[in-house]
Amino acid sequence: MSKYDVIVLGSGPGGYVAAIRASQLGLKTAVVEKESLGGICLNWGCIPTKALLKSAQVFEYLKHAEDYGLSVNGYDKDFNAVVKRSRGVAEGMSNGVKFLMKKNKIDVIEGFGTLKAGKKIEVEGKEYAADHIIIATGARSRELPSLPQDGKKVIGYRQAMTLPEQPKKLIVVGSGAIGVEFAYFYNSMGTEVTIVEYLDKIVPVEDDDVSKQLERSFKKSGIKIMTSAEVTSVNTSGDGVKATVKTKKGEEVLEADIVLSAVGIKSNIENIGLEAVGIAVDRDKILVNDYYQTNIPGYYAIGDITPGQALAHVASAEAILCVEKIAGMHVEALDYGNIPGCTYASPEIASVGLTEKQAKEQGFDIKVGKFPFSASGKASAAGAKDGFVKVIFDAKYGEWLGCHMIGAGVTDMIAEAVLGRKLETTGHEVLKTVHPHPTMSEAVMEAVADAYGEVIHL
């Protein structure tokens, strides 16, 4: 039987990062993968979707070339070529992970892994043992009883990335990051898109002002939005699909070629041996302590299968922390209150910390500042004036409680707020930090200035 210091089950952004860090720390490491190295994120999630969104953005530029004083004739889209490019980007990233496995001398065991008692994993009939087993099996598209996926007319995000032909009409159920990104992509490509959201606002985890701005931007782009609405049934018997939607006004039947279910994710924890080993699970999540140890010594869990935010960068951070604890290093528990969230539609959304509503509910006396990109020279020059930066500070101590952005490129700007909060930066310190001009990022400084009554450009 092959024996390792660490075996990682799953090779997504949690699994492969855990394996690399373990190898860096001198631990003999193997990773088990049933499909493609890089997991869902690299192959069917974060990376290929961003490739699709970039194609949509370029197509939007072509459609609005005259706004920039340019004339473009005879342009068109090739939907299949857009999909092909996306798959090529994903393949390139997966090959990059293969290279990293070889570089770090990590054994890749191909096949479906099942946990066994005594710190063992069985893969395709062969057993492997380790001192430490890290479970990183990720998640998949969640199915609702009223919205069973057939992979053709009612689909999840995976099928949405590789449709053989572009639908004329698409219903997107759910308006989290996955739902609004696909809504933007297909709308930009020319599909008639309707979003159906159960709650009373789209992107419901975001600050209320951000949700309102995205709704305005999407409606301006021609996307139909139904909030406080629920798909109660679907009929796929005809050429397309008929979705019955329950609203406050009554029932409405929507017709489309395809319904995309984007109502969240389901942890991949079935049939991997959790019951046989005795690993505790609650509400579809494996229970772990601050260092990702399960209730059974020698078994750990990271990423989407644990109670933290289901984000690639969270899985990677958990992976490194978990492995460094195994190696005996001094580590501090992850601060889940300082995790940035990003949505890559157009306009983009990025946020960290408390929303204004949450800050008030927690009893803070707050200072709120907001700077619209319509007042930004860089945004005006770029033709991207939709959106704003909003900041929230504790009035008493100046603690940076939250930062919420919507606009072009804001997912590349949010790290300033994350780092500032990590370093316990006050509003005064941000205000007195010189930001370059003209940039989108100076809107952060301007928003802080607004919070403190010192804004110059409003």
N, C-alpha and C positions, 0 to 999 in steps of 0.2 A: 504494500500500500504506500502511495506517495504521501509524504509528510511535509507540511509547510508551517511557517510561523503564522501566516495570515492567508486565508482564502476569502475572496470577495465574491458574493453571489450577485451578479448583475454588473454591467459595464457602462452605465449611464454617467452623467456628470457627478454623481455621488460615487459610484463604483470604481470607475477608472481612475479618478482622482485619489481615492483611498488606496488603490493598488500602487500608484506611483509614489505617493508619500511614504507608504510602508517600505517600498523598495529603497527609497532615498535614505531611510533610517536604518538600513541594513537588515531588514526582515525578508526572509525567503517568502515570496508572494506568488499567488496564482489568482486568476480571475475566471469565473465561470459565466459564459454568455450563450444564450439559446438562439440568438438571431444575429445582430450586427453590433460590432464594437461601437461604443458611443451611445447606445441605448436610444430611447425615443427622442430625446432632445436633439442629438446630432442627426439622426436619420429621419425622424418623422415629426419633429416639434420645432424647437427654437430656431435652429439654423435654416432648414429648408423653407420655413414660413417667411423668414426675413428675406430670403432670395425672391420669393413670390412678391412680397411687399415692395421690394426695390424695383422689380419690373413694373409694378403698378404705378409707382412713383414716377419712373421715367416716362411711362405712357401718359401720365397726367401732365408732365412737363411739355410733351409734344402737343397735347391738346391745347395747352395754354401758351404756346410759343409766342404768339402775337403779343401777349402781355409783357414780354421781355424784348419787344422790338425785332423779333425774328419771324421768318416765314419758312414753314416746313410743309412741303407738298408730298402727297402720296404716301403718308405714313399709315401703318396699320399694325394690328397685333396678330401674333400667331400663338394662340392659347397653348397648343401642344409644345411649342418651342419654349414658352415660358415655364411650363411644367418640367420639361427636359432640363433646362438650365438649373432649376431648383434641385432636381435629383442629382445633377452633376456636382453641385456645391456640397450636398450632403455626403455624397460618395467620397469627395476629396477630404472632408473632415473626418470621416470614419477611417480612411486610410491613414490620416494623420495620427489617430489613436493607435492604429496597428503599429506604426513606427515608434510611438512612445512606449508601447509594451515591449518591443524588441530592445529599444535603447536602455530601458530600465530593467531588462532581464526578468520580465514577469511572464510566467507560463499562462497561456490562454487555453482554457479547457472549453471546448465547444460542446453544447448540448444543454438539456434542461436539468438543472440541479435540484436535488431534494435533500433537505436537511435531515440528518440522523442524530440520534443521541450519542453522547461521547465525543462531541466536536468533530463530526464527520459530515461529508457531503457526498451523495451518490450522483454520478453523472453517466447516463447511458450504461448503467449496469456496473460501473467501476466506482470504488470508494476512494475518497481522498480525505486525509486527516489534517487538522491544523490546531495550533494552540488558541487561535482566535478566528472566529468566523463572522464576517460582516455581511449582513443582509441588505442589499440595495436593489431590490427588484422593481422599484418604480410604480407607475400607475398607467391606467388606460382611460379611454373615454367612458364616462358613466352613462348607463342606459336607464331611462325612465320607463315604468310600466306602460304609460300612455304613449310612449314614443319608441317602440322597439326598432332597433337598427337592422336593416336588411343589407346594408352595404351598397345599395344601388339607388333607391329613392329616398331612403332615410339613412343618413350617413353620419359618421363621426369625423373628427379632424383628420384622421389618417387618409380616408378616402377623399376628403375635400382637397387634399394636396395633389392628387393624381387622377382627377376625373378625366375620362377619355375625351369628353367634349364639354364646352362651356355651357352651363344652363342659361336659359333665357330668363327664368324666374327662380329665385332662391329664397327660402324662409330660413332664417337663423334663429334657433331657439336658445336663448341665453346670451347675456351681453357682458360677460366677463372678458378677459383679455383675448381668449381664443375666439369668442363669438364676434367681437368688434373688429379684430384683425381680418378675419375672413370676410366679414361684411364689407369692409373697406376694399379689400382686394377685388372681390367679385363685382362690386359696384363700379370700381375704376375700370375694370375690363369691359363694362357695358351690361352686366346682368342687373335685372330689376330685383332689388333686395329689400326684404322686410325683416326687421328684428322684433322678436317677441320676448319680452322680459317679464318674469313673474313679479318682481319687486316694482316699486313705484319710480325707479330711475335706472338709467343704463349705467354701466360700470359701477355697480352698487357699493363696492368697497371704497370707492374714491370720495374725496371731499365733494359736497353738494355743488359747489361752484364749478368744479371740473366736469361733473356729470352734465350740468346744464350747458356748458360750453361745447362738449362733444356732441350733445344732442343737436344744438344749433348748427354746428359744422356738418354733421351727417345729413341733417334735413336739407341744408343748402346744397349738398352733393346729390340729393335725390333719394336718399335711403329713407324708407318708411319705418317709423318706430312706434311700437305698441308696448306701453308699460302697464303694470298691474294687469297683466294678461297671461293666460295659461293655455297651452295646447292640451286639450283633453283627449283628443283622438286623431288618428290619421287614417286616411283611406288611400291605399296604393293600388287599387284594382284597375284603375284606368291607365291612360297614357302617362299622366303625371301623378301628382299626389294632392289630395285635398286634406287640409288641416283644419280641424274645428278648434277655434280659439274662444275661450271664455273671457269676457271683459266685464267691467262694471256696468256697461250698457247692455250686456246680453251676449249671445253667441254670434260668432261670425265665422264663415267658412272661407279660408284662403286657398287659392290654387297656385301651384308652382310645379316646376320640374323636379325639384329636389328639396328636401328638408335637411338642414344641418343641425344636429343635436350638439350643443356646446354648453351643457348644463353641469359641467364639473368633471371630476375624475374619480376613478375607483382603484383602490390600492391592489397591486398584484401580490396578494398574500395567500391565494388558494393553491392547494396541492403542492406546496413547497416544504411540507413537513413540520409546520409550526406546532400542530397538535401532538405529533409524535414526540417532539422534543419537550413540549410543555411550555412553550413561549407564550406569554400573556398578550392578549389582544383585546382592544376595546374600541367599539364603533369603527371598525375597518382600519384601525391603526395599531401598530405594534408599540407597546408601552416601553419606554426607555427612561433612563435617568439623564442627568445633565451631560453625561459623557457617552450616551447612546448605548449603554449596557442594558440588555434585557434582563428579565428576572432569572434567566438561566446563565450561570457563569460561563464565559467563553463565547457567548453569542451576542452580537451587537446589531443594531439596525439604524439606517440613515436614510434621508431623502423623503420622497413622497409617501412612504409607508409608515412614517412617524408623524406625531401630531403637529409639527412645525409647518410653516408656509410651504406649499408645494411649488417651489421654484428651483431652477437649476443651480443658481448661485448659492442658495441655502444648502442644497445637497452637497455641493463642493466644500463649503465651509464646515459642515458637519463632518464630512469625510476626513478632512485634515485634523480637526479637533479630536475625533474618535481615535485616529491612528496615533497621534502624538501622545494621547493619554495611555494607549496600549504600550507605547515605547517608553513610558515612564517620565515623559517631559511634564513640566509645569504648564498647565493650560487653564484658561478661564472659560466658564460657560458662555455660550453664544447669547448675545442680546437680541432676542427676537423682536424687540420694540424698535430696533434700528436697522430693519431689513428694507431695502428699497424695492418697490414694485414698479414694473415697466410694462407699458402696452404700446405696441409698435404700429398702430394704425396711423392715419394722417388726419388730424394732428396727433402726434405722439402724446402719451401720458407718462409721467414719472412722479413718484411720491414716496415719502418716508415719514414715519412718526404719526402723530395724532392729527386727525382732521379737526376743523374748527368746532364741529359739533361734539366730538369726543373730548376735546380739551375743556369745553364748557361743562359737559356732563361730569368730568372728573374734578370739577370745582376750581379750576385755574382761573385767575384773573389774567386775561390775555391781551396782548397787543397783536393786531393782525395787519399785515401789509400786503398790497397787491400791485403788481406792475404789469400792464397789458403790453403785449408785443406790438400793438398798433402804435405805441409810443417809442419803439425801439428802432434806431436807425438801421441796424443790421437786418432786422426782420423786414423792414420796409424795402430795403435794397434787394433782399432775397425774394420778395413777393410772398412772404409767409407771416402775415400780420395776425392770423387767428391765434388766440390763446393768451396765456399770462403765467406769471410766477406768483404764488401766494405763500406767505410765510406766517408762522404763528409762534409767538414768544410768550413766555411767562413774564408778566409785567413786573413781578417782585424781584426776581433774580436774573432775568434776561436769558433764561434757558431756552434753547431752540427746540420747541415742542414738535413742530411739524413743518414740512415743506411740500408743496403741491404744484406741479407744473403741467401745463398742456400747451403744445405748440411744436414747431419744427425742431427736431434734434434734441428735445429735452431729456431723452433717455441717456444722452451723453453728458448732461449737465447735473444730474441728481447726485452724483458722487460727492460734489462739494458739500451738500447738506449732510450726507451720511458721514463724511469725514469730520465735518464741523461738530456734529452731534456726538460722535465718538470722542472727540477731544474736549467736549463740554464747552464749546465756543459760545460766547454770548452774542446777542444782537449787536452790541456796540462794536465788538471785534470784527464782525462781518462787515459792518458799515464802514469801518476804518481800514478795511483791506482793499487796496487799489485793484480794481478789475479792468481788464483791457477794453479799449473802445476802438472801433465798434464791434461788439460781439453780442451774441444771444445771452451769454453768461452774465453780462453786467446787469441783466434784469433781476438777478438774485440780489445784488447790492441795492438796486433801486427799490425792490420790494421791501427790503429791510429798512431802507430809508423812509419809505412810506409808513411802515409800522411805527417808526419813532418820530414822525412828523417832520422829516428832513428831506423829503423827496425833491429832487431838482427838476426832473423832466416830466412832471405831471401837472 
